[in-house]
Amino acid sequence: MYESIEHIFTAIVQYSVLALEFIGVLIILFTAGKGVVNYIRNRSDVRLEIAQGIALALEFKLGSEVLRTTIVRDSQELLIVGAIVLLRAAITFLIHWEIKNEEARMEIHPK
């Protein structure tokens, strides 16, 4: 009984991780396409929109990594997942910092 519940839980988590990763990829692709179109149109907020899209995608990908920690079996795998979470969190922090700087730059020098 316990093993079947654990198997179901593991399957739900694995599919949820895949779904969150897929959503993150879709957001990146959509943002990239929109960024190219806006660059061609010579819009001044292209960098800001791309940074916001990447930040949103990273949030989904970070969520998938946190969810993945619930099914980790050994300490080596936990260290790898932990390192991935730390790297993605650092990148998310840097992108949010870039967004704030870009918003401030746009307020000072509007096009």
C-alpha positions as semicolon CSV with decimal commas, in nm:
position;residue;x (nm);y (nm);z (nm)
1;M;0,000;0,000;0,000
2;Y;0,273;0,247;0,103
3;E;0,480;0,167;-0,205
4;S;0,189;0,234;-0,441
5;I;0,118;0,571;-0,276
6;E;0,486;0,659;-0,301
7;H;0,489;0,557;-0,667
8;I;0,183;0,773;-0,740
9;F;0,336;1,068;-0,552
10;T;0,664;1,032;-0,744
11;A;0,479;1,020;-1,076
12;I;0,274;1,332;-0,989
13;V;0,589;1,522;-0,889
14;Q;0,777;1,415;-1,202
15;Y;0,493;1,523;-1,432
16;S;0,456;1,850;-1,240
17;V;0,829;1,919;-1,275
18;L;0,806;1,854;-1,649
19;A;0,502;2,083;-1,679
20;L;0,673;2,368;-1,492
21;E;0,991;2,328;-1,699
22;F;0,784;2,328;-2,019
23;I;0,599;2,643;-1,915
24;G;0,933;2,810;-1,846
25;V;1,062;2,716;-2,191
26;L;0,742;2,844;-2,356
27;I;0,775;3,176;-2,175
28;I;1,136;3,213;-2,291
29;L;1,045;3,133;-2,652
30;F;0,749;3,374;-2,646
31;T;0,961;3,646;-2,489
32;A;1,240;3,597;-2,741
33;G;0,997;3,619;-3,033
34;K;0,832;3,927;-2,889
35;G;1,175;4,079;-2,826
36;V;1,280;4,031;-3,187
37;V;0,959;4,191;-3,313
38;N;0,993;4,485;-3,074
39;Y;1,361;4,527;-3,167
40;I;1,267;4,546;-3,534
41;R;1,002;4,804;-3,443
42;N;1,279;4,996;-3,263
43;R;1,099;5,006;-2,927
44;S;1,297;5,141;-2,635
45;D;1,169;4,893;-2,375
46;V;1,294;4,575;-2,548
47;R;1,558;4,500;-2,284
48;L;1,310;4,549;-2,002
49;E;1,049;4,319;-2,159
50;I;1,307;4,049;-2,230
51;A;1,443;4,068;-1,874
52;Q;1,091;4,045;-1,729
53;G;1,011;3,743;-1,946
54;I;1,332;3,566;-1,850
55;A;1,267;3,641;-1,482
56;L;0,918;3,491;-1,507
57;A;1,051;3,182;-1,685
58;L;1,320;3,137;-1,421
59;E;1,056;3,150;-1,148
60;F;0,879;2,853;-1,309
61;K;1,207;2,667;-1,353
62;L;1,307;2,741;-0,993
63;G;0,970;2,611;-0,877
64;S;1,030;2,288;-1,066
65;E;1,366;2,242;-0,895
66;V;1,217;2,301;-0,551
67;L;0,945;2,048;-0,631
68;R;1,210;1,804;-0,753
69;T;1,371;1,806;-0,405
70;T;1,069;1,615;-0,270
71;I;1,169;1,301;-0,463
72;V;1,547;1,312;-0,415
73;R;1,680;0,978;-0,294
74;D;2,045;1,037;-0,196
75;S;2,270;1,315;-0,072
76;Q;2,467;1,345;-0,398
77;E;2,148;1,413;-0,593
78;L;2,033;1,658;-0,325
79;L;2,362;1,850;-0,357
80;I;2,317;1,874;-0,734
81;V;1,957;1,993;-0,705
82;G;2,061;2,238;-0,432
83;A;2,337;2,381;-0,651
84;I;2,091;2,423;-0,939
85;V;1,844;2,600;-0,708
86;L;2,118;2,834;-0,582
87;L;2,236;2,916;-0,935
88;R;1,885;2,983;-1,062
89;A;1,807;3,194;-0,756
90;A;2,125;3,398;-0,812
91;I;2,039;3,448;-1,179
92;T;1,684;3,550;-1,086
93;F;1,823;3,803;-0,836
94;L;2,056;3,948;-1,100
95;I;1,778;3,974;-1,356
96;H;1,550;4,151;-1,108
97;W;1,837;4,391;-1,035
98;E;1,876;4,451;-1,409
99;I;1,501;4,514;-1,439
100;K;1,514;4,776;-1,163
101;N;1,812;4,947;-1,327
102;E;1,647;4,942;-1,669
103;E;1,323;5,086;-1,528
104;A;1,520;5,362;-1,357
105;R;1,712;5,434;-1,678
106;M;1,388;5,454;-1,875
107;E;1,241;5,702;-1,624
108;I;1,548;5,924;-1,651
109;H;1,596;5,895;-2,028
110;P;1,259;5,819;-2,189
111;K;1,268;5,774;-2,564
